[in-house]
Amino acid sequence: MGLASKAVSLLAFGAFGWYLTRIALVALQLFYPTLHVPVLKPHVPLPPGTTFHTMAWQEPFRYEAAMYVSTMESFLPQSELFFNSSERIWHIGPESLSQRRARFDSRLSIALPESVRAENGTALYAFLFVQRAGLMNPHPDLTDEFVAYARAALTSVRPRLVERKHALLGESSEEVEDREQNNALLEAGPWVPHGKTRLSWEIVLEDHRFPEWSFPLDLAPFIRVSKYRGRKERPYIPLLWENPIAARAKHWTPLTNRTQISQDTPLDAKNIDVDVSLSGVILGWFRLCNYAHQGLSELSSPRALIRHSESDVDNLREMVYEVNPTMLAITIVAMTFHMLFEFLAYKEDVSFWSGKSESNLQGISRSSMLMKFASSWISFFYLYDRRKDTNIVVLLGACAGALVEAWKLTKVLSLRDFLPFARTKAIATVDSKKKSADAVLRDQVQREVDQQTAWYMVRVCIPAMIAYAAFSLVFLRHESYVSWFLHVSLASVYTLEFIQMWPQLLINHKLKTVDMLPLTAFLYRFLLTFIDDLYALVVPMPLIERIGTLRDDVVFVVLCYQWYKFPRRKAVAEKQKSD
């Protein structure tokens, strides 16, 4: 078993190293497509006289931008009709090209055209034009072949989001109105027209050199090359787009209060309040968001092997977009370490407990094991009930932990522990056998601690659970009585989690040893708790789960202190024997 365990650990570390290497190579490829690294990313030989594509805008260069709103899907080929029928609602500039990471923000109120409101239409678009300063009077000069432009849809037919939670004992009309205005914890309702409340335009102002017609494939749909004649070089226009992962479900607002719509019923909304931004970004961020958008689209596609909910996809969009690239890289590495240490902790736990039997379970608290089993399964059921708001990695980890705790409980308890006659007979049989003084001491301490735990559970835990359950039922909102029960159960477990670990910590203190615990597994979990702190700040999960990670820090710090303070009995015995 020891050799197999070491082999599995080596395989896990090998897979971990390979995965990190692949992440580093992908990051180099995304952020530095023309960089050449010996062996890892070798140089591709180019034929003599190869020309390169460089960015069309070169310093000194000043640019300005303008955004138009129109019901037309394109400004070509009838550009004059487009500008006459559209409305310019935002203007930037002139700005210097030297500020390649500049950011401009504004909050705009866009009036819905009467044609859109009257026909319940969804054909409303935003167009952004960016070109050399001085060429936008009164409209962008489309004869300028260095002009950059992009389009984004402002309206779409989507399911209305309605709040899943409500007061189980009834609510007043004011509470109903407040609930309808609250955008948290929503589920899909009837399909109605929606307006987008966030537009995140991004432009890449970095100057990269690409061999002639050798652009990365993922950039092909966005690259525009100048057709200027008389020049051997063909510069490319700066990349400009509306970042598709910036707008999530909460950034779409219904344009009507009705649950059923028709062409005869106009929209209720007269305008859309939109947060608009234009940001200069690096090429790696542009490509990363493009790959993320394609991958997330596949996850929610009907063709996906395991189809993810819109909420799951939204959570992943938030993970990628709402943090800067450096923090995102740290998060990805932390998630990799999290998976490695969690796997190794489970592996060491299983390896330790697989060698346990009734004859060598002295010093292990049964009450602590029972509470750990209950809390792990309550936590899993709670996360499953909130699966629309929980990352799939967190949910799978909770499921694996619950299964391991159930298996460990079968090693500690058996059916006769719950049958009075069988338990009495088993105790008499064990007592008839000769026990060492150390085993007798461990059994005595274990029984005393378990009795103290039962005393605290009856006099502290149960009244606290009843009080919080009543408070939650009266003052908080829940989806159903099942959700209320799971919330109360998990909150009670987390609030009194110290009682769960207290029996084992107290046994360790009285026996002055930690030999009865799987210390290697606890070492991995000790490292895992600090990774979880960072993980909990980035990965979407319920607030109560985030609080639980801080609780684990305290418990494992105390356990590590005991590990440092108390010597291992096996080592002491061997030393005394050698003396």
C-alpha positions as CSV (number, residue, x, y, z in Angstrom):
1,M,0.0,0.0,0.0
2,G,2.9,2.3,0.8
3,L,4.6,1.8,-2.6
4,A,1.3,2.3,-4.4
5,S,0.6,5.5,-2.4
6,K,4.0,6.9,-3.3
7,A,3.5,6.1,-6.9
8,V,0.1,7.9,-7.0
9,S,1.7,10.9,-5.3
10,L,4.5,11.0,-7.9
11,L,2.0,10.7,-10.7
12,A,0.0,13.6,-9.2
13,F,3.0,15.8,-9.0
14,G,4.1,14.9,-12.5
15,A,0.6,15.8,-13.9
16,F,0.7,19.0,-11.9
17,G,4.1,20.0,-13.3
18,W,3.0,19.1,-16.9
19,Y,-0.2,21.2,-16.4
20,L,1.7,24.2,-15.1
21,T,4.1,24.0,-18.1
22,R,1.2,23.9,-20.5
23,I,-0.4,26.9,-18.8
24,A,2.9,28.8,-19.1
25,L,3.3,27.9,-22.8
26,V,-0.3,29.0,-23.6
27,A,0.2,32.3,-21.7
28,L,3.4,32.9,-23.8
29,Q,1.5,32.1,-27.0
30,L,-1.4,34.4,-26.1
31,F,0.5,37.4,-24.8
32,Y,3.6,37.2,-27.0
33,P,2.7,35.4,-30.3
34,T,5.9,36.4,-32.0
35,L,8.2,35.5,-29.1
36,H,10.6,32.6,-29.7
37,V,11.8,30.4,-26.8
38,P,14.4,27.7,-27.5
39,V,13.1,24.2,-27.3
40,L,9.7,25.3,-25.8
41,K,8.8,27.7,-28.6
42,P,11.4,27.4,-31.4
43,H,11.9,30.0,-34.1
44,V,10.1,29.3,-37.4
45,P,12.4,30.1,-40.3
46,L,11.1,32.7,-42.6
47,P,12.1,33.0,-46.3
48,P,14.4,35.9,-47.3
49,G,12.8,39.2,-48.0
50,T,9.7,38.4,-45.8
51,T,7.7,41.6,-45.1
52,F,5.9,42.2,-41.8
53,H,2.6,43.7,-40.8
54,T,2.9,46.5,-38.3
55,M,0.2,48.6,-36.7
56,A,-1.1,51.4,-39.0
57,W,-1.1,54.0,-36.3
58,Q,2.4,55.2,-35.5
59,E,3.5,58.0,-33.2
60,P,3.1,60.9,-33.3
61,F,-0.6,60.1,-33.7
62,R,-3.7,61.5,-32.1
63,Y,-7.1,59.8,-32.4
64,E,-10.7,60.5,-31.4
65,A,-13.7,58.2,-31.0
66,A,-17.4,58.5,-31.5
67,M,-20.3,56.2,-30.7
68,Y,-23.6,56.1,-32.7
69,V,-26.9,54.4,-32.0
70,S,-28.9,53.1,-35.0
71,T,-31.6,50.6,-35.9
72,M,-29.5,49.7,-39.0
73,E,-27.4,46.5,-38.8
74,S,-24.6,48.0,-40.8
75,F,-23.4,51.4,-42.0
76,L,-22.3,50.0,-45.3
77,P,-22.9,50.5,-48.2
78,Q,-25.4,53.3,-47.4
79,S,-23.2,55.3,-45.0
80,E,-24.9,58.6,-45.7
81,L,-28.3,57.2,-44.8
82,F,-26.8,55.6,-41.7
83,F,-25.4,58.9,-40.3
84,N,-28.5,60.8,-41.1
85,S,-30.7,58.3,-39.3
86,S,-28.4,57.5,-36.4
87,E,-27.6,59.6,-33.3
88,R,-24.1,60.4,-32.0
89,I,-24.3,59.9,-28.2
90,W,-20.6,59.8,-27.1
91,H,-17.4,61.4,-28.2
92,I,-13.8,61.1,-27.0
93,G,-10.7,63.0,-27.9
94,P,-8.4,64.0,-29.3
95,E,-6.1,61.6,-27.4
96,S,-2.4,60.7,-27.9
97,L,-1.4,57.3,-29.0
98,S,1.4,57.3,-26.4
99,Q,-1.2,56.5,-23.8
100,R,-1.7,53.0,-25.0
101,R,-3.6,51.8,-21.8
102,A,-5.9,54.7,-21.4
103,R,-9.5,54.2,-20.2
104,F,-12.6,56.4,-20.7
105,D,-15.8,55.8,-18.9
106,S,-19.2,57.4,-19.1
107,R,-22.8,56.7,-18.1
108,L,-25.3,57.4,-20.9
109,S,-29.0,57.4,-21.2
110,I,-29.9,56.1,-24.6
111,A,-33.4,57.0,-25.8
112,L,-35.3,54.1,-27.5
113,P,-36.4,55.0,-31.0
114,E,-40.2,55.1,-31.4
115,S,-40.0,52.4,-34.1
116,V,-38.3,50.1,-31.6
117,R,-40.8,50.8,-28.9
118,A,-43.9,50.6,-31.1
119,E,-43.1,47.3,-32.7
120,N,-41.4,45.6,-29.7
121,G,-38.4,45.3,-31.9
122,T,-34.9,44.4,-30.8
123,A,-33.0,45.9,-33.7
124,L,-30.9,48.5,-31.9
125,Y,-27.2,48.7,-32.3
126,A,-24.2,50.7,-31.1
127,F,-21.4,51.6,-33.5
128,L,-18.0,52.9,-32.3
129,F,-15.6,54.6,-34.7
130,V,-12.0,55.4,-33.8
131,Q,-9.7,57.3,-36.3
132,R,-7.2,60.1,-36.7
133,A,-8.2,63.3,-34.9
134,G,-9.8,65.9,-37.1
135,L,-11.6,63.5,-39.4
136,M,-14.8,63.3,-37.5
137,N,-16.4,66.6,-38.4
138,P,-19.3,66.2,-38.6
139,H,-19.2,62.4,-39.0
140,P,-16.4,59.8,-39.3
141,D,-14.5,59.9,-42.6
142,L,-15.1,56.3,-43.9
143,T,-12.7,57.0,-46.8
144,D,-9.9,56.9,-44.3
145,E,-8.6,53.3,-44.6
146,F,-7.0,53.5,-41.1
147,V,-10.4,53.9,-39.3
148,A,-11.2,51.3,-36.7
149,Y,-14.9,50.4,-36.0
150,A,-17.0,47.8,-34.2
151,R,-20.6,47.0,-33.5
152,A,-22.5,45.8,-30.5
153,A,-26.2,44.8,-30.0
154,L,-28.0,47.0,-27.5
155,T,-31.2,44.9,-27.3
156,S,-32.1,41.2,-27.3
157,V,-34.9,38.9,-26.4
158,R,-34.0,37.1,-23.2
159,P,-35.7,35.3,-20.3
160,R,-36.8,37.8,-17.7
161,L,-35.0,37.1,-14.4
162,V,-37.2,36.8,-11.3
163,E,-36.0,36.3,-7.8
164,R,-36.1,32.8,-6.5
165,K,-36.2,33.7,-2.8
166,H,-39.3,35.0,-1.0
167,A,-40.6,35.2,2.6
168,L,-42.0,31.8,3.5
169,L,-44.5,33.3,6.0
170,G,-45.8,35.9,3.5
171,E,-44.6,39.4,2.7
172,S,-46.1,42.9,2.4
173,S,-46.7,44.8,-0.8
174,E,-43.6,47.0,-0.1
175,E,-41.5,43.8,0.4
176,V,-42.8,42.4,-2.9
177,E,-41.9,45.6,-4.7
178,D,-38.4,45.6,-3.1
179,R,-37.9,42.0,-4.1
180,E,-38.8,42.7,-7.7
181,Q,-36.2,45.5,-7.9
182,N,-33.5,43.3,-6.4
183,N,-31.4,41.6,-9.0
184,A,-29.8,39.0,-6.7
185,L,-30.4,35.2,-6.8
186,L,-32.6,35.1,-10.0
187,E,-34.0,32.4,-12.2
188,A,-35.3,32.5,-15.8
189,G,-38.8,33.6,-16.5
190,P,-40.8,34.6,-19.6
191,W,-38.9,35.8,-22.7
192,V,-39.1,39.6,-23.2
193,P,-37.0,42.3,-24.9
194,H,-34.0,43.4,-22.8
195,G,-31.6,46.3,-23.0
196,K,-27.8,46.0,-22.3
197,T,-26.6,48.2,-19.5
198,R,-22.9,47.7,-20.0
199,L,-20.8,48.3,-23.1
200,S,-17.1,47.6,-22.7
201,W,-15.2,48.6,-25.9
202,E,-11.6,47.5,-26.0
203,I,-8.8,48.5,-28.4
204,V,-5.3,47.1,-28.8
205,L,-2.8,49.9,-29.3
206,E,0.3,47.8,-29.0
207,D,2.5,47.6,-32.1
208,H,3.2,43.9,-33.0
209,R,5.1,42.6,-36.0
210,F,3.5,39.7,-37.8
211,P,5.0,37.9,-40.8
212,E,3.1,38.6,-44.0
213,W,-0.3,36.9,-43.8
214,S,0.7,34.9,-40.8
215,F,-1.6,36.2,-38.2
216,P,-2.7,33.9,-35.3
217,L,-5.9,32.1,-36.4
218,D,-7.9,33.4,-33.5
219,L,-7.3,37.0,-34.6
220,A,-8.3,36.4,-38.2
221,P,-11.9,37.5,-37.8
222,F,-10.8,40.8,-36.2
223,I,-7.7,41.8,-38.3
224,R,-8.2,44.4,-41.0
225,V,-5.2,45.1,-43.3
226,S,-4.8,48.4,-45.1
227,K,-5.3,48.3,-48.8
228,Y,-3.2,51.4,-49.4
229,R,-1.5,51.1,-52.8
230,G,2.0,52.1,-53.6
231,R,3.5,50.6,-50.4
232,K,5.1,47.3,-50.0
233,E,4.1,47.0,-46.3
234,R,0.5,46.3,-45.5
235,P,-0.2,47.7,-42.0
236,Y,-3.0,46.4,-39.9
237,I,-5.8,48.4,-38.3
238,P,-5.8,48.4,-34.4
239,L,-8.0,45.6,-33.0
240,L,-11.3,47.0,-31.7
241,W,-14.3,45.1,-30.3
242,E,-17.0,45.1,-27.7
243,N,-15.8,42.5,-25.1
244,P,-18.4,39.8,-25.2
245,I,-17.7,38.4,-21.7
246,A,-18.1,41.8,-20.0
247,A,-21.9,41.8,-20.1
248,R,-23.4,39.1,-17.9
249,A,-27.0,38.3,-17.2
250,K,-27.3,41.1,-14.6
251,H,-26.3,43.6,-17.2
252,W,-29.5,43.1,-19.2
253,T,-32.6,44.9,-18.0
254,P,-36.2,44.2,-19.2
255,L,-37.8,46.8,-21.4
256,T,-41.3,45.9,-20.5
257,N,-43.2,44.9,-17.4
258,R,-45.5,42.5,-19.2
259,T,-45.1,38.8,-19.2
260,Q,-46.5,38.5,-22.7
261,I,-45.7,40.8,-25.6
262,S,-47.0,41.4,-29.1
263,Q,-46.4,43.8,-31.9
264,D,-49.5,45.7,-30.9
265,T,-48.2,46.5,-27.4
266,P,-45.4,49.0,-27.2
267,L,-42.5,48.7,-24.8
268,D,-42.8,50.3,-21.4
269,A,-39.2,51.6,-21.3
270,K,-38.3,54.8,-23.0
271,N,-34.6,54.8,-22.5
272,I,-31.7,52.5,-21.4
273,D,-29.1,53.6,-18.9
274,V,-25.7,52.2,-20.2
275,D,-22.3,52.2,-18.6
276,V,-19.9,52.7,-21.6
277,S,-16.2,52.4,-21.5
278,L,-13.3,52.4,-24.0
279,S,-10.1,50.8,-22.7
280,G,-6.7,50.3,-24.3
281,V,-5.7,46.7,-23.6
282,I,-2.8,44.4,-24.4
283,L,-3.0,41.8,-27.1
284,G,-2.8,38.9,-24.7
285,W,-5.9,40.1,-22.8
286,F,-7.8,40.5,-26.1
287,R,-6.9,36.9,-27.2
288,L,-7.6,35.5,-23.7
289,C,-11.1,37.0,-23.6
290,N,-11.7,35.7,-27.2
291,Y,-10.8,32.2,-26.2
292,A,-12.8,32.4,-23.0
293,H,-15.8,33.6,-25.0
294,Q,-15.6,30.7,-27.4
295,G,-15.1,28.2,-24.7
296,L,-17.9,29.5,-22.5
297,S,-20.2,29.5,-25.6
298,E,-19.5,25.8,-26.0
299,L,-20.2,25.1,-22.4
300,S,-23.8,26.5,-22.7
301,S,-24.4,25.1,-26.1
302,P,-26.9,22.2,-26.6
303,R,-24.0,20.3,-28.3
304,A,-21.9,20.3,-25.1
305,L,-21.2,16.9,-23.5
306,I,-22.0,18.4,-20.0
307,R,-24.1,21.4,-20.5
308,H,-23.6,24.2,-18.0
309,S,-26.3,26.6,-16.8
310,E,-26.3,30.2,-17.7
311,S,-25.4,31.0,-14.0
312,D,-22.3,28.8,-14.2
313,V,-21.2,30.5,-17.4
314,D,-21.8,33.9,-15.8
315,N,-19.7,32.9,-12.8
316,L,-16.8,32.0,-15.2
317,R,-17.2,35.2,-17.1
318,E,-16.9,37.1,-13.8
319,M,-13.8,35.2,-12.9
320,V,-12.1,36.1,-16.1
321,Y,-13.2,39.7,-16.7
322,E,-13.5,41.2,-13.2
323,V,-9.8,40.6,-12.3
324,N,-6.7,42.0,-13.9
325,P,-4.5,39.5,-15.9
326,T,-1.9,39.2,-13.1
327,M,-4.5,38.3,-10.5
328,L,-6.1,36.0,-13.0
329,A,-2.8,34.2,-13.5
330,I,-2.3,33.9,-9.7
331,T,-5.9,32.5,-9.4
332,I,-5.3,29.9,-12.1
333,V,-2.1,28.7,-10.4
334,A,-3.9,28.7,-7.0
335,M,-6.7,26.7,-8.5
336,T,-4.2,24.2,-9.8
337,F,-2.5,23.9,-6.4
338,H,-6.0,23.6,-4.9
339,M,-6.8,20.6,-7.0
340,L,-3.4,19.0,-6.4
341,F,-3.5,19.4,-2.6
342,E,-7.2,18.4,-2.4
343,F,-6.5,15.2,-4.3
344,L,-3.4,14.4,-2.2
345,A,-5.3,15.1,1.0
346,Y,-8.1,12.7,0.0
347,K,-5.5,10.1,-1.1
348,E,-3.6,10.3,2.2
349,D,-6.9,10.2,4.1
350,V,-8.0,7.1,2.3
351,S,-4.6,5.5,2.7
352,F,-4.5,6.2,6.5
353,W,-8.0,5.0,7.2
354,S,-7.8,1.9,5.0
355,G,-5.3,0.5,7.4
356,K,-7.5,1.1,10.4
357,S,-9.5,-1.5,12.3
358,E,-11.4,-1.7,15.6
359,S,-8.2,-2.7,17.4
360,N,-6.3,0.5,16.6
361,L,-8.9,3.2,16.8
362,Q,-8.0,4.4,20.3
363,G,-7.8,8.2,20.7
364,I,-10.1,8.9,17.7
365,S,-13.2,10.9,18.6
366,R,-16.4,9.2,17.4
367,S,-18.5,12.3,18.0
368,S,-16.1,14.4,16.0
369,M,-16.3,11.9,13.1
370,L,-20.1,11.9,13.3
371,M,-20.3,15.7,13.2
372,K,-17.8,15.9,10.4
373,F,-19.9,13.4,8.4
374,A,-23.1,15.4,9.0
375,S,-21.5,18.7,8.2
376,S,-19.9,17.5,5.0
377,W,-23.2,16.1,3.7
378,I,-25.2,19.1,4.8
379,S,-22.7,21.4,3.1
380,F,-22.9,19.3,-0.1
381,F,-26.8,19.4,-0.1
382,Y,-26.7,23.1,0.5
383,L,-24.3,23.8,-2.4
384,Y,-26.4,21.5,-4.6
385,D,-29.5,23.4,-3.7
386,R,-27.6,26.6,-4.6
387,R,-25.9,25.0,-7.6
388,K,-27.0,27.9,-9.9
389,D,-24.8,30.2,-7.8
390,T,-22.0,27.8,-7.1
391,N,-18.9,27.0,-9.2
392,I,-18.9,23.4,-10.5
393,V,-15.4,22.8,-9.0
394,V,-16.6,23.8,-5.5
395,L,-19.6,21.5,-5.9
396,L,-17.6,18.5,-7.1
397,G,-15.1,19.0,-4.3
398,A,-17.9,19.0,-1.7
399,C,-19.3,15.8,-3.2
400,A,-15.9,14.0,-3.0
401,G,-15.4,15.2,0.6
402,A,-18.9,13.9,1.6
403,L,-18.2,10.5,0.1
404,V,-14.8,10.2,1.8
405,E,-16.4,11.1,5.2
406,A,-19.1,8.5,4.7
407,W,-16.5,5.8,4.0
408,K,-14.4,6.9,7.0
409,L,-17.4,6.5,9.2
410,T,-17.8,2.9,8.2
411,K,-14.3,2.3,9.6
412,V,-15.1,3.8,13.0
413,L,-18.7,2.7,13.6
414,S,-20.6,-0.5,12.8
415,L,-24.2,-1.6,13.2
416,R,-23.7,-3.0,16.6
417,D,-22.8,0.5,17.9
418,F,-26.5,1.4,17.5
419,L,-27.9,-1.8,18.9
420,P,-27.9,-1.9,22.8
421,F,-27.6,-5.7,23.2
422,A,-24.9,-6.1,20.5
423,R,-23.0,-3.1,21.9
424,T,-23.0,-4.5,25.4
425,K,-21.8,-7.9,24.2
426,A,-19.0,-6.2,22.1
427,I,-17.9,-4.2,25.1
428,A,-17.7,-7.3,27.3
429,T,-15.7,-9.1,24.6
430,V,-13.2,-6.3,24.3
431,D,-12.9,-5.8,28.0
432,S,-12.1,-9.5,28.4
433,K,-9.1,-9.1,26.2
434,K,-5.8,-7.8,27.7
435,K,-5.2,-4.2,26.9
436,S,-2.1,-2.1,27.4
437,A,-2.2,0.8,29.8
438,D,-1.8,3.2,26.9
439,A,-4.8,1.8,25.1
440,V,-6.9,1.9,28.3
441,L,-5.9,5.6,28.8
442,R,-6.9,6.4,25.2
443,D,-10.3,4.8,25.6
444,Q,-10.9,6.6,28.8
445,V,-10.0,10.0,27.4
446,Q,-12.0,9.4,24.3
447,R,-15.2,8.5,26.3
448,E,-14.8,11.5,28.6
449,V,-14.4,13.9,25.7
450,D,-17.3,12.4,23.8
451,Q,-19.5,12.8,26.9
452,Q,-18.5,16.5,27.2
453,T,-19.2,17.0,23.5
454,A,-22.7,15.5,23.9
455,W,-23.3,17.8,26.9
456,Y,-22.4,20.9,24.9
457,M,-24.4,19.7,21.9
458,V,-27.6,19.3,24.0
459,R,-27.3,22.5,26.0
460,V,-25.7,24.9,23.5
461,C,-26.1,23.7,19.9
462,I,-29.8,22.7,19.9
463,P,-31.1,26.0,21.5
464,A,-28.9,28.0,19.2
465,M,-30.1,26.1,16.1
466,I,-33.8,26.6,17.2
467,A,-33.3,30.3,17.8
468,Y,-31.5,30.9,14.4
469,A,-34.1,28.7,12.6
470,A,-36.9,30.9,13.9
471,F,-35.1,34.1,13.0
472,S,-34.3,32.9,9.5
473,L,-37.9,31.8,8.9
474,V,-39.4,35.1,10.0
475,F,-36.9,37.7,8.7
476,L,-34.9,36.1,5.8
477,R,-36.0,35.0,2.3
478,H,-35.7,31.5,1.0
479,E,-36.7,29.6,-2.2
480,S,-38.6,26.9,-0.3
481,Y,-38.9,25.2,3.1
482,V,-36.2,22.7,1.9
483,S,-33.8,25.6,1.1
484,W,-34.6,27.1,4.6
485,F,-33.9,23.8,6.3
486,L,-30.6,23.4,4.4
487,H,-29.6,27.0,5.1
488,V,-30.3,26.6,8.8
489,S,-28.5,23.3,9.1
490,L,-25.4,24.6,7.3
491,A,-25.4,27.8,9.3
492,S,-25.7,25.9,12.5
493,V,-22.9,23.6,11.5
494,Y,-20.5,26.4,10.5
495,T,-21.4,28.5,13.5
496,L,-20.6,25.7,15.9
497,E,-17.9,24.1,13.8
498,F,-15.3,24.6,16.7
499,I,-17.3,22.0,18.7
500,Q,-16.8,19.6,15.8
501,M,-13.0,19.8,15.9
502,W,-12.9,20.4,19.7
503,P,-13.2,16.8,20.7
504,Q,-10.2,15.7,18.7
505,L,-8.1,18.7,19.7
506,L,-8.9,18.1,23.3
507,I,-8.0,14.4,23.0
508,N,-4.7,15.4,21.5
509,H,-4.1,17.8,24.4
510,K,-4.8,15.3,27.1
511,L,-2.8,12.5,25.5
512,K,0.0,14.9,24.5
513,T,0.2,13.3,21.0
514,V,-1.2,13.5,17.5
515,D,-0.2,9.9,16.5
516,M,-3.8,8.9,16.0
517,L,-4.3,11.4,13.1
518,P,-3.3,11.2,9.4
519,L,-0.7,14.0,9.7
520,T,0.3,13.9,6.0
521,A,-3.3,14.5,5.0
522,F,-3.6,17.3,7.5
523,L,-0.4,18.9,6.1
524,Y,-2.0,19.0,2.7
525,R,-5.2,20.4,4.2
526,F,-3.2,23.0,6.1
527,L,-1.7,24.2,2.7
528,L,-5.1,23.9,1.2
529,T,-6.8,26.3,3.7
530,F,-4.5,29.1,2.7
531,I,-5.1,28.5,-1.0
532,D,-8.8,28.4,-0.2
533,D,-8.6,31.9,1.2
534,L,-7.5,33.2,-2.2
535,Y,-9.9,30.8,-4.0
536,A,-12.9,32.0,-1.9
537,L,-12.2,35.6,-2.9
538,V,-12.3,34.9,-6.6
539,V,-14.5,31.8,-7.2
540,P,-18.2,32.5,-6.9
541,M,-19.7,30.6,-3.9
542,P,-22.3,31.4,-1.2
543,L,-21.1,33.8,1.5
544,I,-21.5,31.2,4.2
545,E,-18.9,29.0,2.4
546,R,-16.5,31.9,2.4
547,I,-16.8,32.3,6.1
548,G,-16.2,28.6,6.5
549,T,-12.7,28.9,4.9
550,L,-11.7,31.4,7.6
551,R,-12.9,29.0,10.3
552,D,-10.7,26.3,8.9
553,D,-7.6,28.5,9.2
554,V,-8.1,28.8,12.9
555,V,-8.6,25.1,13.4
556,F,-5.6,24.0,11.4
557,V,-3.4,26.6,13.1
558,V,-4.2,25.0,16.5
559,L,-3.7,21.5,15.0
560,C,-0.3,22.5,13.6
561,Y,0.7,23.9,16.9
562,Q,-0.1,20.6,18.6
563,W,1.8,18.8,15.9
564,Y,4.9,21.0,16.6
565,K,4.5,20.8,20.4
566,F,3.8,17.1,21.0
567,P,6.4,14.6,20.1
568,R,5.5,11.5,18.1
569,R,5.1,8.5,20.4
570,K,6.7,6.1,18.0
571,A,9.8,8.2,17.7
572,V,10.0,8.5,21.5
573,A,9.5,4.8,22.0
574,E,12.2,4.0,19.5
575,K,14.6,6.4,21.2
576,Q,14.0,4.9,24.6
577,K,14.5,1.4,23.2
578,S,17.8,2.3,21.6
579,D,18.9,3.9,24.9
